[in-house]
Amino acid sequence: MNHVNEPIPAVPRTPKTSPSAADAQPIAASYEAALEELEQLVSQLDAGQLPLDQLLTRYQRGAELLAFCRARLEAVENQIKVLEGGELKPWDQP
């Protein structure tokens, strides 16, 4: 068999999901905005009334918002200092 003249099948391309640094925008305007949107998404998911394609899209958005909120909380925790005996020390959670 001669495969030389057979057309090469097209390979579906996956669109880029991560924006370039120039196009990068924050996931949400603030922690509070992200938390509010996340609560709305959870409510919609819990209702169980979404079509499958919307379910997946909203689940992915929820995962992005959750990661954003966790990162913001960690950043704030790292910035909190406690004055102990006249010396600033990192805040240790109980």
Phi, psi and omega in degrees: 000143180252113182264004185293321184269359180285139179292148177278126180295143179289139178259122179297137180263136176273127180295150177294129179259341179257125181289156176289168182301325180290329182267353186297129175234151179298151179300321181213161181291329181202170175300315182297318179295319179295317180295319179297315179295320179297319178297321177295318179297316180298319178299316179295319180293320179295329181295333177070023184253006184272142172297157186304316182294322177289326178300312180295316180299315181289327176297316179297317178297319178299320178296320177296315180295320179297316178297319178299312181298317179298319179295319179295317179298317179296319179297318180292318178302319180292338180271341182286130178236151179240131178278117183229112180063036179079004182237135177284129179229153176301145180282125176257126178288146178291000000 
